[in-house]
Amino acid sequence: MIMTAAIGFLMIIAIVVLLLKGKMSPIVVLAVVPAIAALILRFSPVEIMGFIADGIKTTTSNGILFIFSVIYFGVLADTGLFDVIVGWLVKKAGNNVIAVTVVTAVIATIAHLDGTTAVTVLITIPSMYPVYKKMKIDPRILLCLTGACMGVMNLLPWGGPTARAATVLAMDATELWHMLIPLQVVGLMMNIILAVLLGMLAIKHGAGAGKGVEVESDEKEKKEAADLRKSNAYLIFNFLLTVGVIALLSTGIGKSYVIFMLGLCILLAVNYPDQKLQDKLIKKHAPAALIISATLFAAGAMVGVFDGTGMLEAMAGAIMAIIPAALGKYIHIIFGILALPLGLCVGTDAYFYGIMPLVMQVGETYGVASLNTALTMLIGKNLALMVSPLVPATYLAIGLTGTELKDHMKFSIPPYYLVSLMMLLFGVILGIVTI
């Protein structure tokens, strides 16, 4: 038992270190390291392959979900729907500082429907930064609001963290999201409040001295991208189709990947009836979708090895010997509070596939359901998304605004932490998280 626990801890450390260093693909790390650990524990290759197969079975639906959802939103962006919405919102904001900050929050929220951090940054910041510059609004406010909205929206089942948590729980990501919807609504409301408060802060520091905002469309838009844009008639259809897809997902009618698959087929058939163009668009967005899905399958392999070898149980037993019994039943709340600081220091995969399974197992021994632990650890972690030095989108965002990372972190971490703690509190009040 002691040997099993020791190997388990060494495996988690190895996974976290390798993921943080970024020298190897997460797919390789998550699949190979657990297999080596199992070999050291003297499990046969046949047994290990059985553990891996059992683990992958639990991730199949979430992996397929990612394939179709990522391609769907990629094609949707190609149609120009987001460009139209962003342009209209910016015009409506005019030269009202608070309206500009609120519109920033709305744009970032809409932009992150696809769950892709880089796309959200590239839609929100280039469209709003000239406005902020002209109106003398601190660009850190733009970064803060983009990150806050991204963090709350990332709770969507195709956003990544929810799918990762669902993989560890061996449940459907959409089911997990249904539990989180009330907290997501709370988070979005808090982001609007944050936008208003930051707008007031900007006015206090002299923002709004500019005379109105001239919205410039992207002058250097690639010709290829421009050729893909459709007429307003199609855009209205695309908007209604997307609303319909999200509505179906929210009701839980049918499998989420089936809904996205059908939505993608309709989107392509209406907007791009030419087969060659359809193939081109699918090939364009497929690499991102397949990488995410493959990582999920590899994570499933890791979870399978964890369970099959008994490593999690052994490690939980070792931790139980250290943690005071009085604190054990609150371990999910403790890690919910620590979620954002941990999220800053540890990468997403390391957090969900290295730390979370262990905390869940320890919680189980004290009578805390794994689902309860996953919910608390999921809420806070998301808010650390665009302020973490381990997330590439962070550097993209600060680069686009010419802001130092330290300045962004100093400004954004306090409101992010407040939003994460408030969401956790509302989770307890609403009975989503139990104590």
Kinemage of the C-alpha trace (Angstrom):
@kinemage 1
@onewidth
@group {chain A} dominant
@subgroup {mainchain}
@vectorlist {calphas} color= white
{ca met a 1} P 0.000 0.000 0.000
{ca ile a 2} L 2.831 2.393 0.928
{ca met a 3} L 4.686 1.509 -2.284
{ca thr a 4} L 1.524 2.090 -4.348
{ca ala a 5} L 0.965 5.493 -2.720
{ca ala a 6} L 4.615 6.511 -3.223
{ca ile a 7} L 4.526 5.574 -6.924
{ca gly a 8} L 1.211 7.420 -7.272
{ca phe a 9} L 2.615 10.629 -5.778
{ca leu a 10} L 5.730 10.385 -7.940
{ca met a 11} L 3.503 9.889 -10.985
{ca ile a 12} L 1.447 13.019 -10.215
{ca ile a 13} L 4.629 15.050 -9.649
{ca ala a 14} L 6.051 13.759 -12.952
{ca ile a 15} L 2.830 14.599 -14.830
{ca val a 16} L 2.606 18.114 -13.342
{ca val a 17} L 6.321 18.861 -13.984
{ca leu a 18} L 6.236 17.575 -17.577
{ca leu a 19} L 3.053 19.507 -18.361
{ca leu a 20} L 4.435 22.699 -16.815
{ca lys a 21} L 7.726 22.420 -18.730
{ca gly a 22} L 5.851 21.965 -21.988
{ca lys a 23} L 8.529 19.701 -23.439
{ca met a 24} L 6.073 16.930 -24.306
{ca ser a 25} L 2.538 16.822 -25.646
{ca pro a 26} L -0.128 16.388 -22.922
{ca ile a 27} L -1.337 13.362 -24.912
{ca val a 28} L 2.029 11.635 -24.451
{ca val a 29} L 2.371 12.668 -20.791
{ca leu a 30} L -1.122 11.592 -19.759
{ca ala a 31} L -0.973 8.226 -21.514
{ca val a 32} L 2.650 7.139 -21.033
{ca val a 33} L 3.518 8.236 -17.464
{ca pro a 34} L 0.613 6.296 -15.826
{ca ala a 35} L 1.466 3.233 -17.927
{ca ile a 36} L 5.095 3.355 -16.707
{ca ala a 37} L 3.885 3.764 -13.105
{ca ala a 38} L 1.649 0.701 -13.513
{ca leu a 39} L 4.585 -1.317 -14.902
{ca ile a 40} L 6.698 -0.340 -11.875
{ca leu a 41} L 3.859 -1.636 -9.676
{ca arg a 42} L 4.245 -4.960 -11.546
{ca phe a 43} L 1.015 -4.942 -13.487
{ca ser a 44} L 1.263 -6.807 -16.765
{ca pro a 45} L 1.020 -5.019 -20.144
{ca val a 46} L -2.266 -6.844 -20.785
{ca glu a 47} L -3.716 -5.574 -17.477
{ca ile a 48} L -2.522 -2.036 -18.184
{ca met a 49} L -4.109 -2.048 -21.638
{ca gly a 50} L -7.355 -3.170 -19.972
{ca phe a 51} L -7.156 -0.252 -17.490
{ca ile a 52} L -6.549 2.169 -20.375
{ca ala a 53} L -9.439 0.774 -22.429
{ca asp a 54} L -11.806 1.083 -19.437
{ca gly a 55} L -10.712 4.680 -18.896
{ca ile a 56} L -11.101 5.715 -22.533
{ca lys a 57} L -14.654 4.324 -22.592
{ca thr a 58} L -15.656 7.007 -20.071
{ca thr a 59} L -14.388 9.851 -22.306
{ca thr a 60} L -15.871 8.824 -25.645
{ca ser a 61} L -18.951 11.081 -25.618
{ca asn a 62} L -16.965 14.127 -24.426
{ca gly a 63} L -14.276 13.553 -27.058
{ca ile a 64} L -16.877 13.419 -29.848
{ca leu a 65} L -18.549 16.530 -28.386
{ca phe a 66} L -15.324 18.472 -28.770
{ca ile a 67} L -14.826 17.427 -32.375
{ca phe a 68} L -18.204 18.718 -33.537
{ca ser a 69} L -18.496 21.761 -31.218
{ca val a 70} L -15.067 23.194 -32.083
{ca ile a 71} L -15.677 22.797 -35.817
{ca tyr a 72} L -19.206 24.258 -35.462
{ca phe a 73} L -18.044 27.459 -33.782
{ca gly a 74} L -15.042 27.720 -36.090
{ca val a 75} L -17.290 27.671 -39.153
{ca leu a 76} L -19.705 30.056 -37.407
{ca ala a 77} L -16.856 32.559 -36.944
{ca asp a 78} L -15.987 32.179 -40.631
{ca thr a 79} L -19.503 33.258 -41.607
{ca gly a 80} L -18.857 36.665 -40.032
{ca leu a 81} L -21.636 36.465 -37.412
{ca phe a 82} L -19.339 37.564 -34.578
{ca asp a 83} L -18.034 40.501 -36.647
{ca val a 84} L -21.562 41.824 -37.185
{ca ile a 85} L -22.549 41.471 -33.519
{ca val a 86} L -19.341 43.128 -32.284
{ca gly a 87} L -19.654 46.026 -34.751
{ca trp a 88} L -23.267 46.686 -33.739
{ca leu a 89} L -22.507 46.593 -30.002
{ca val a 90} L -19.530 48.952 -30.304
{ca lys a 91} L -21.626 51.475 -32.265
{ca lys a 92} L -24.345 51.321 -29.595
{ca ala a 93} L -21.821 52.057 -26.837
{ca gly a 94} L -20.810 55.342 -28.489
{ca asn a 95} L -18.724 57.551 -26.189
{ca asn a 96} L -20.332 56.438 -22.906
{ca val a 97} L -17.533 54.958 -20.774
{ca ile a 98} L -19.743 52.629 -18.728
{ca ala a 99} L -21.549 51.498 -21.879
{ca val a 100} L -18.146 50.695 -23.422
{ca thr a 101} L -17.066 48.543 -20.443
{ca val a 102} L -20.441 46.758 -20.351
{ca val a 103} L -20.258 46.131 -24.119
{ca thr a 104} L -16.753 44.735 -23.604
{ca ala a 105} L -18.187 42.184 -21.167
{ca val a 106} L -20.997 41.287 -23.580
{ca ile a 107} L -18.622 40.871 -26.541
{ca ala a 108} L -16.204 38.703 -24.545
{ca thr a 109} L -19.115 36.566 -23.336
{ca ile a 110} L -20.455 36.039 -26.864
{ca ala a 111} L -16.974 35.524 -28.308
{ca his a 112} L -16.268 32.723 -25.838
{ca leu a 113} L -19.261 30.680 -26.938
{ca asp a 114} L -16.775 28.548 -28.853
{ca gly a 115} L -14.714 27.885 -25.721
{ca thr a 116} L -11.464 28.909 -27.443
{ca thr a 117} L -9.321 31.390 -25.499
{ca ala a 118} L -7.247 32.705 -28.401
{ca val a 119} L -10.329 33.353 -30.559
{ca thr a 120} L -12.028 35.231 -27.705
{ca val a 121} L -8.967 37.425 -27.264
{ca leu a 122} L -8.678 38.078 -31.013
{ca ile a 123} L -12.359 39.039 -31.303
{ca thr a 124} L -12.660 41.173 -28.167
{ca ile a 125} L -9.380 43.046 -27.758
{ca pro a 126} L -8.660 44.270 -31.331
{ca ser a 127} L -12.269 45.463 -31.699
{ca met a 128} L -12.330 47.325 -28.351
{ca tyr a 129} L -8.734 48.472 -27.839
{ca pro a 130} L -8.955 51.458 -30.290
{ca val a 131} L -12.089 52.568 -28.429
{ca tyr a 132} L -10.320 52.335 -25.052
{ca lys a 133} L -7.339 54.221 -26.437
{ca lys a 134} L -9.445 57.032 -27.860
{ca met a 135} L -11.509 57.366 -24.679
{ca lys a 136} L -8.457 57.135 -22.415
{ca ile a 137} L -9.715 54.043 -20.615
{ca asp a 138} L -7.044 51.984 -18.849
{ca pro a 139} L -6.344 48.924 -21.092
{ca arg a 140} L -6.059 46.779 -17.940
{ca ile a 141} L -9.839 47.147 -17.637
{ca leu a 142} L -10.202 45.639 -21.113
{ca leu a 143} L -7.942 42.728 -20.117
{ca cys a 144} L -9.705 42.237 -16.789
{ca leu a 145} L -13.211 42.124 -18.296
{ca thr a 146} L -12.164 39.845 -21.161
{ca gly a 147} L -10.602 37.395 -18.710
{ca ala a 148} L -13.520 37.497 -16.246
{ca cys a 149} L -16.107 36.756 -18.942
{ca met a 150} L -13.901 34.109 -20.486
{ca gly a 151} L -13.525 32.420 -17.091
{ca val a 152} L -17.265 32.248 -16.432
{ca met a 153} L -18.164 31.183 -19.982
{ca asn a 154} L -15.510 28.482 -19.885
{ca leu a 155} L -17.881 26.445 -17.714
{ca leu a 156} L -19.625 25.450 -20.957
{ca pro a 157} L -19.288 21.700 -21.622
{ca trp a 158} L -17.146 22.280 -24.702
{ca gly a 159} L -15.024 24.896 -22.926
{ca gly a 160} L -12.410 22.449 -21.664
{ca pro a 161} L -12.363 22.476 -17.838
{ca thr a 162} L -15.910 21.132 -17.498
{ca ala a 163} L -15.084 18.341 -19.955
{ca arg a 164} L -11.891 17.576 -18.016
{ca ala a 165} L -13.747 17.438 -14.700
{ca ala a 166} L -16.433 15.267 -16.322
{ca thr a 167} L -13.716 12.931 -17.610
{ca val a 168} L -12.343 12.463 -14.097
{ca leu a 169} L -15.905 11.917 -12.813
{ca ala a 170} L -16.678 9.509 -15.682
{ca met a 171} L -19.849 11.430 -16.539
{ca asp a 172} L -21.216 13.396 -19.480
{ca ala a 173} L -19.889 16.977 -19.651
{ca thr a 174} L -23.322 18.385 -20.532
{ca glu a 175} L -24.857 16.780 -17.426
{ca leu a 176} L -22.207 18.437 -15.283
{ca trp a 177} L -22.822 21.763 -17.012
{ca his a 178} L -26.551 21.599 -16.247
{ca met a 179} L -25.661 21.676 -12.550
{ca leu a 180} L -23.413 24.674 -13.125
{ca ile a 181} L -25.847 26.799 -15.188
{ca pro a 182} L -27.233 28.741 -12.149
{ca leu a 183} L -23.669 29.575 -11.070
{ca gln a 184} L -22.782 30.582 -14.610
{ca val a 185} L -25.739 32.980 -14.624
{ca val a 186} L -24.558 34.400 -11.268
{ca gly a 187} L -21.037 34.787 -12.672
{ca leu a 188} L -22.278 36.592 -15.788
{ca met a 189} L -24.355 38.992 -13.669
{ca met a 190} L -21.335 39.677 -11.494
{ca asn a 191} L -19.272 40.395 -14.608
{ca ile a 192} L -21.796 43.030 -15.704
{ca ile a 193} L -21.621 44.585 -12.217
{ca leu a 194} L -17.822 44.450 -12.455
{ca ala a 195} L -17.984 46.168 -15.857
{ca val a 196} L -20.110 48.988 -14.411
{ca leu a 197} L -17.775 49.421 -11.409
{ca leu a 198} L -14.682 49.438 -13.615
{ca gly a 199} L -16.389 51.941 -15.927
{ca met a 200} L -16.999 54.214 -12.943
{ca leu a 201} L -13.365 53.767 -11.895
{ca ala a 202} L -12.244 54.718 -15.403
{ca ile a 203} L -14.364 57.900 -15.334
{ca lys a 204} L -12.842 58.754 -11.952
{ca his a 205} L -9.395 58.535 -13.564
{ca gly a 206} L -10.296 60.838 -16.440
{ca ala a 207} L -11.685 58.463 -19.074
{ca gly a 208} L -14.249 59.707 -21.561
{ca ala a 209} L -12.409 62.783 -22.672
{ca gly a 210} L -12.572 61.644 -26.282
{ca lys a 211} L -15.314 62.742 -28.597
{ca gly a 212} L -17.193 59.741 -29.753
{ca val a 213} L -15.907 56.578 -31.263
{ca glu a 214} L -15.388 55.841 -34.884
{ca val a 215} L -15.567 52.164 -35.373
{ca glu a 216} L -13.201 50.935 -37.983
{ca ser a 217} L -13.718 47.588 -39.466
{ca asp a 218} L -10.649 45.415 -39.768
{ca glu a 219} L -8.900 47.012 -42.723
{ca lys a 220} L -6.483 44.165 -43.283
{ca glu a 221} L -8.994 41.386 -43.221
{ca lys a 222} L -7.640 38.467 -45.181
{ca lys a 223} L -9.124 38.056 -48.606
{ca glu a 224} L -9.763 34.388 -47.986
{ca ala a 225} L -11.705 35.165 -44.799
{ca ala a 226} L -13.646 37.921 -46.543
{ca asp a 227} L -14.705 35.488 -49.274
{ca leu a 228} L -16.246 33.252 -46.622
{ca arg a 229} L -18.521 35.955 -45.214
{ca lys a 230} L -22.235 35.539 -45.988
{ca ser a 231} L -25.155 37.929 -46.466
{ca asn a 232} L -27.231 39.287 -43.598
{ca ala a 233} L -29.994 36.836 -44.433
{ca tyr a 234} L -27.622 33.960 -43.729
{ca leu a 235} L -26.288 35.670 -40.630
{ca ile a 236} L -29.785 35.893 -39.148
{ca phe a 237} L -30.290 32.216 -39.898
{ca asn a 238} L -26.907 31.381 -38.331
{ca phe a 239} L -27.801 33.335 -35.208
{ca leu a 240} L -31.158 31.560 -34.835
{ca leu a 241} L -29.530 28.188 -35.494
{ca thr a 242} L -26.949 28.799 -32.759
{ca val a 243} L -29.639 29.911 -30.291
{ca gly a 244} L -31.528 26.714 -31.133
{ca val a 245} L -28.437 24.527 -30.614
{ca ile a 246} L -27.671 26.082 -27.224
{ca ala a 247} L -31.354 25.832 -26.205
{ca leu a 248} L -31.397 22.101 -27.034
{ca leu a 249} L -28.168 21.595 -25.099
{ca ser a 250} L -29.653 23.406 -22.092
{ca thr a 251} L -32.734 21.182 -22.029
{ca gly a 252} L -30.701 17.991 -22.157
{ca ile a 253} L -32.749 16.570 -25.042
{ca gly a 254} L -30.519 14.122 -26.868
{ca lys a 255} L -26.754 13.675 -26.708
{ca ser a 256} L -24.788 16.904 -26.909
{ca tyr a 257} L -22.488 15.641 -29.665
{ca val a 258} L -25.515 14.617 -31.768
{ca ile a 259} L -26.969 18.139 -31.450
{ca phe a 260} L -23.668 19.718 -32.512
{ca met a 261} L -23.212 17.249 -35.357
{ca leu a 262} L -26.656 18.067 -36.769
{ca gly a 263} L -26.096 21.803 -36.169
{ca leu a 264} L -22.793 21.650 -38.050
{ca cys a 265} L -24.389 19.814 -40.974
{ca ile a 266} L -27.154 22.429 -41.263
{ca leu a 267} L -24.659 25.313 -40.897
{ca leu a 268} L -22.458 23.976 -43.684
{ca ala a 269} L -25.337 23.019 -45.983
{ca val a 270} L -26.977 26.459 -45.795
{ca asn a 271} L -23.873 28.670 -45.820
{ca tyr a 272} L -21.487 26.661 -47.961
{ca pro a 273} L -23.389 24.266 -50.281
{ca asp a 274} L -20.236 23.537 -52.287
{ca gln a 275} L -18.628 20.236 -51.205
{ca lys a 276} L -15.034 21.382 -51.781
{ca leu a 277} L -15.585 24.445 -49.596
{ca gln a 278} L -17.202 22.320 -46.880
{ca asp a 279} L -14.200 19.983 -46.893
{ca lys a 280} L -11.851 22.967 -46.765
{ca leu a 281} L -13.605 24.437 -43.709
{ca ile a 282} L -13.704 21.106 -41.869
{ca lys a 283} L -9.980 20.584 -42.563
{ca lys a 284} L -9.295 24.130 -41.369
{ca his a 285} L -10.840 23.580 -37.919
{ca ala a 286} L -10.327 19.827 -37.492
{ca pro a 287} L -6.729 20.003 -36.130
{ca ala a 288} L -7.757 22.018 -33.044
{ca ala a 289} L -10.770 19.769 -32.453
{ca leu a 290} L -8.765 16.552 -32.778
{ca ile a 291} L -5.944 17.707 -30.489
{ca ile a 292} L -8.415 18.523 -27.696
{ca ser a 293} L -10.290 15.245 -28.185
{ca ala a 294} L -7.102 13.198 -28.269
{ca thr a 295} L -5.987 14.854 -25.009
{ca leu a 296} L -9.307 13.901 -23.420
{ca phe a 297} L -8.886 10.280 -24.517
{ca ala a 298} L -5.344 10.253 -23.082
{ca ala a 299} L -6.717 11.668 -19.825
{ca gly a 300} L -9.270 8.863 -19.824
{ca ala a 301} L -6.371 6.407 -20.113
{ca met a 302} L -4.736 8.019 -17.081
{ca val a 303} L -7.954 7.847 -15.028
{ca gly a 304} L -8.327 4.182 -16.003
{ca val a 305} L -4.815 3.389 -14.731
{ca phe a 306} L -5.445 5.398 -11.555
{ca asp a 307} L -8.530 3.353 -10.775
{ca gly a 308} L -7.319 -0.020 -11.981
{ca thr a 309} L -4.053 -0.004 -10.018
{ca gly a 310} L -5.587 1.328 -6.795
{ca met a 311} L -3.130 4.258 -6.702
{ca leu a 312} L -5.767 6.849 -5.852
{ca glu a 313} L -7.012 4.897 -2.856
{ca ala a 314} L -3.472 4.389 -1.572
{ca met a 315} L -2.608 8.095 -1.947
{ca ala a 316} L -5.852 9.151 -0.281
{ca gly a 317} L -5.019 6.898 2.661
{ca ala a 318} L -1.595 8.539 2.988
{ca ile a 319} L -3.089 12.056 2.947
{ca met a 320} L -5.770 11.081 5.473
{ca ala a 321} L -3.077 10.252 7.948
{ca ile a 322} L -1.887 13.894 7.748
{ca ile a 323} L -5.144 15.914 7.499
{ca pro a 324} L -6.959 16.521 10.809
{ca ala a 325} L -10.263 14.658 10.814
{ca ala a 326} L -12.124 17.881 11.716
{ca leu a 327} L -11.028 19.489 8.420
{ca gly a 328} L -11.556 16.420 6.257
{ca lys a 329} L -15.257 17.008 5.621
{ca tyr a 330} L -14.512 20.546 4.418
{ca ile a 331} L -11.717 19.589 2.031
{ca his a 332} L -13.838 20.471 -1.027
{ca ile a 333} L -14.503 23.974 0.347
{ca ile a 334} L -10.804 24.440 1.191
{ca phe a 335} L -9.764 23.529 -2.342
{ca gly a 336} L -12.611 25.617 -3.767
{ca ile a 337} L -11.122 28.646 -1.989
{ca leu a 338} L -7.623 27.695 -3.142
{ca ala a 339} L -8.776 26.974 -6.715
{ca leu a 340} L -7.776 30.315 -8.214
{ca pro a 341} L -4.277 30.496 -6.646
{ca leu a 342} L -3.694 26.871 -7.678
{ca gly a 343} L -4.985 27.642 -11.167
{ca leu a 344} L -2.401 30.424 -11.457
{ca cys a 345} L 0.462 28.122 -10.555
{ca val a 346} L -0.586 24.882 -12.210
{ca gly a 347} L -1.622 24.269 -15.808
{ca thr a 348} L -5.158 23.190 -16.682
{ca asp a 349} L -4.308 19.565 -17.425
{ca ala a 350} L -2.094 19.254 -14.354
{ca tyr a 351} L -4.850 20.734 -12.191
{ca phe a 352} L -7.714 18.574 -13.451
{ca tyr a 353} L -5.845 15.348 -14.118
{ca gly a 354} L -3.195 15.543 -11.404
{ca ile a 355} L -4.614 17.356 -8.376
{ca met a 356} L -8.384 16.974 -8.718
{ca pro a 357} L -8.567 13.123 -8.742
{ca leu a 358} L -6.470 12.989 -5.593
{ca val a 359} L -8.549 15.602 -3.731
{ca met a 360} L -11.738 13.819 -4.831
{ca gln a 361} L -10.477 10.509 -3.483
{ca val a 362} L -9.478 12.083 -0.149
{ca gly a 363} L -12.876 13.781 0.043
{ca glu a 364} L -14.662 10.450 -0.543
{ca thr a 365} L -12.961 8.981 2.528
{ca tyr a 366} L -14.436 11.805 4.624
{ca gly a 367} L -17.901 11.432 3.123
{ca val a 368} L -17.580 14.257 0.555
{ca ala a 369} L -18.990 13.167 -2.810
{ca ser a 370} L -16.551 13.400 -5.724
{ca leu a 371} L -19.095 15.470 -7.661
{ca asn a 372} L -19.179 17.984 -4.806
{ca thr a 373} L -15.394 18.327 -4.838
{ca ala a 374} L -15.266 18.641 -8.632
{ca leu a 375} L -17.856 21.441 -8.608
{ca thr a 376} L -15.954 23.536 -6.049
{ca met a 377} L -12.587 23.040 -7.746
{ca leu a 378} L -14.069 23.817 -11.154
{ca ile a 379} L -15.699 27.132 -10.218
{ca gly a 380} L -12.609 28.996 -9.049
{ca lys a 381} L -10.083 27.537 -11.461
{ca asn a 382} L -11.817 28.993 -14.499
{ca leu a 383} L -11.379 32.560 -13.293
{ca ala a 384} L -7.603 32.121 -13.339
{ca leu a 385} L -7.707 31.406 -17.047
{ca met a 386} L -6.452 34.645 -18.614
{ca val a 387} L -4.268 35.830 -15.785
{ca ser a 388} L -2.167 32.686 -15.483
{ca pro a 389} L 1.391 32.880 -16.868
{ca leu a 390} L 0.904 29.269 -18.010
{ca val a 391} L -1.869 30.133 -20.497
{ca pro a 392} L -0.693 31.265 -23.991
{ca ala a 393} L -3.791 33.481 -24.443
{ca thr a 394} L -2.559 35.600 -21.523
{ca tyr a 395} L 0.532 36.640 -23.492
{ca leu a 396} L -1.524 37.196 -26.635
{ca ala a 397} L -3.874 39.518 -24.719
{ca ile a 398} L -1.183 41.591 -22.997
{ca gly a 399} L 0.741 41.783 -26.279
{ca leu a 400} L -2.271 43.229 -28.098
{ca thr a 401} L -2.673 45.953 -25.456
{ca gly a 402} L 1.011 46.580 -24.719
{ca thr a 403} L 0.488 45.789 -21.018
{ca glu a 404} L 3.046 44.196 -18.687
{ca leu a 405} L 2.042 40.823 -17.245
{ca lys a 406} L 2.711 41.986 -13.678
{ca asp a 407} L 0.415 45.015 -14.172
{ca his a 408} L -2.352 42.824 -15.585
{ca met a 409} L -2.008 40.370 -12.684
{ca lys a 410} L -1.974 43.085 -10.002
{ca phe a 411} L -5.088 44.695 -11.461
{ca ser a 412} L -7.113 41.600 -12.398
{ca ile a 413} L -6.413 38.977 -9.715
{ca pro a 414} L -8.370 40.724 -6.874
{ca pro a 415} L -11.657 41.050 -8.855
{ca tyr a 416} L -11.213 37.534 -10.305
{ca tyr a 417} L -10.745 36.092 -6.834
{ca leu a 418} L -13.778 37.991 -5.558
{ca val a 419} L -15.961 36.685 -8.413
{ca ser a 420} L -14.734 33.110 -7.851
{ca leu a 421} L -15.447 33.277 -4.090
{ca met a 422} L -18.886 34.802 -4.702
{ca met a 423} L -19.730 32.020 -7.170
{ca leu a 424} L -18.609 29.453 -4.608
{ca leu a 425} L -20.759 31.160 -1.951
{ca phe a 426} L -23.801 31.179 -4.239
{ca gly a 427} L -23.074 27.534 -5.021
{ca val a 428} L -23.477 26.783 -1.306
{ca ile a 429} L -26.558 29.040 -0.948
{ca leu a 430} L -28.284 27.447 -3.962
{ca gly a 431} L -27.487 23.942 -2.723
{ca ile a 432} L -25.312 23.092 -5.734
{ca val a 433} L -22.356 22.675 -3.383
{ca thr a 434} L -23.155 20.984 -0.081
{ca ile a 435} L -21.224 21.355 3.177
